[in-house]
């Protein structure tokens, strides 16, 4: 784990390492840390769903094919290939 200074610069806060979204289980919540190796089309699709850095997502289901997510008030099903490109920090 790495540490970063807070805004006051006096304390250190541990940073949870980012991991691919499909590693989360159903019911887990995480914050999007970034999107990797996604072309313009994939990026546009994610932006349209509201999946952007620092946005909170909750995994609703990982059973079967696509992963079902809650993003804000919306629910989205995304394929595992696309989900693998979304890096998240759990527990956020």
N, C-alpha and C positions, 0 to 999 in steps of 0.2 A: 504494500500500500504506500502511496505517496502522500505527502502533506502539502497543503497550500496555506499561505497566510490569509487571515481574514481581512476585511476592509480596514480594521483598526491596526492590523499588522502585529498585534500582540500575541494572538494565539494561533495554533495550527489546527486545521480541520482535515481529517482524513478524507481522501478522495477514493471512491469506489471505482475500480477499473471498469471500462466499458466492455460489453460483450454483445455478441450477435443476438438479436431479438428472439430467434427460435429456441434459445437456451432457457428462456423464461417458461415457467409452468402456468397453467390456467389459474387465474385469480391474482397473479403477480402484477404489480405496478412498477413502472420504471420511467425514467426521463430519457428522451432521445439525446444521445451524445453526438451523433453525426450519421452521415450516410456515405458509404464508401463504394467506389467503382460502379456508380450508377450513371447511365447516359442521360441525355436531355429528356427523353421520353419517360424514363423511370422517375426521374426527379420531378417532372411535371405532375405525374400521377400521384406521387407522395405529397407534394405541395397541395394538390387539390383535395386530398384527404386530411390535410392539416398536420401531416407528419413532418415536423420541422425540428431542428435542434432546440432543446430545452422544453419541448412539449411533453406532457405526461401521457403515457399510454398504459392501458390495462389489457392483459391477455385474457380473453373470455373463454377461448377454447383452442386446443392444439390437436384435437382428435381428427383423424382422417387427413384430408388434403390441406386446404388453406388454413391459415391461422386467423382466428376471429379476434379483432381488436376493438376496444373502445377508445376513441380519441375525442376528447371533449364530450359533446352530446351525441356524436355519431358512432356508428358501428360499421366496421369494414372487414372484409375478408381479403387477405393478401396471400399470394403464393409463397411457398417456402423459399424459393430462389430470391425473390424480391426481399422477403423478410430477413434473409441472411445478410443483406447489405445495410441493414439498419442497426447501428450500434446503440446500445442503451446502458444506463446505469440503474440497476435495480434499487428498489426501496425509496425512490425519490418521490 
